[in-house]
Amino acid sequence: MKKLLRKKQFEKHYHQRILPNKKLDKQFEERLSLFVRGKRGYPLNDHELTGKLKGKRAFSITPDIRVVYQETTAAIIFLDIGAHTQVYK
């Protein structure tokens, strides 16, 4: 199992965008549990990103909320979380 790390930007946006909404926070915890167990298909819809985010991946919390991350040989690093328009700018 690789280490899960959270960048400062992820933590900031998690506290601003996700934590105030208890339902959204619960959905994040449920999806994180699936992710940690190695699930990548539905409902996470894990996918590779393109363009300026090439080399990174994302998975869904809701149809609009995404977690952007990068995987290295030693760790999975959560980079950002938020609505599609917030994280794919």
C-alpha positions as CSV (number, residue, x, y, z in Angstrom):
1,M,0.0,0.0,0.0
2,K,1.4,3.4,-1.0
3,K,1.4,6.3,1.3
4,L,-1.4,8.9,0.9
5,L,-0.2,12.4,1.1
6,R,-2.2,15.7,0.9
7,K,-0.7,18.8,-0.6
8,K,-1.4,22.1,1.2
9,Q,-3.7,23.3,-1.6
10,F,-5.7,20.1,-1.3
11,E,-6.1,20.6,2.5
12,K,-7.1,24.3,2.0
13,H,-9.7,23.5,-0.6
14,Y,-11.0,20.5,1.3
15,H,-11.7,22.7,4.3
16,Q,-13.3,25.5,2.2
17,R,-15.3,23.4,-0.3
18,I,-16.0,20.0,1.2
19,L,-16.0,20.1,5.0
20,P,-18.7,22.7,5.5
21,N,-21.2,20.4,3.6
22,K,-21.6,17.3,5.8
23,K,-23.2,15.3,3.0
24,L,-20.3,16.0,0.7
25,D,-17.8,15.2,3.4
26,K,-19.5,11.9,4.0
27,Q,-19.4,11.1,0.2
28,F,-15.7,12.0,0.2
29,E,-15.0,9.6,3.0
30,E,-17.0,6.8,1.2
31,R,-15.2,7.4,-2.1
32,L,-11.8,7.6,-0.3
33,S,-12.4,4.2,1.3
34,L,-13.1,2.7,-2.2
35,F,-10.0,4.4,-3.6
36,V,-7.8,3.1,-0.8
37,R,-9.1,-0.4,-1.4
38,G,-8.0,-0.2,-5.1
39,K,-11.4,0.5,-6.8
40,R,-11.0,2.6,-9.8
41,G,-14.2,2.1,-11.9
42,Y,-17.8,3.2,-11.1
43,P,-18.6,5.2,-9.0
44,L,-15.0,6.7,-8.8
45,N,-14.6,6.9,-12.6
46,D,-10.9,7.3,-12.1
47,H,-9.2,8.7,-15.3
48,E,-6.0,10.1,-16.7
49,L,-5.9,13.9,-17.3
50,T,-4.8,15.7,-20.4
51,G,-3.5,19.1,-21.3
52,K,-1.7,21.0,-18.7
53,L,-2.7,18.4,-16.1
54,K,-1.1,15.6,-18.2
55,G,0.5,13.0,-15.9
56,K,-2.1,13.5,-13.2
57,R,-5.3,11.6,-12.5
58,A,-8.7,12.3,-11.0
59,F,-11.6,10.5,-9.5
60,S,-15.2,11.6,-8.8
61,I,-16.8,12.3,-5.5
62,T,-20.1,13.4,-7.1
63,P,-20.9,14.0,-10.8
64,D,-19.2,17.5,-10.4
65,I,-16.7,17.2,-7.6
66,R,-13.3,15.7,-8.4
67,V,-10.1,14.8,-6.5
68,V,-7.0,15.5,-8.6
69,Y,-4.0,13.4,-7.7
70,Q,-0.6,12.2,-8.8
71,E,0.9,8.8,-8.3
72,T,4.6,8.1,-7.7
73,T,6.3,4.8,-7.0
74,A,6.2,5.5,-3.3
75,A,3.0,7.6,-2.8
76,I,-0.3,8.9,-4.0
77,I,-0.4,12.6,-3.6
78,F,-3.8,14.4,-3.5
79,L,-3.3,17.8,-5.2
80,D,-6.7,19.4,-5.3
81,I,-10.4,18.9,-4.7
82,G,-13.4,20.8,-5.9
83,A,-15.9,21.3,-8.7
84,H,-15.0,20.5,-12.3
85,T,-14.5,24.2,-13.1
86,Q,-12.4,24.7,-10.0
87,V,-9.8,22.0,-10.4
88,Y,-9.5,21.9,-14.2
89,K,-8.6,25.5,-14.8
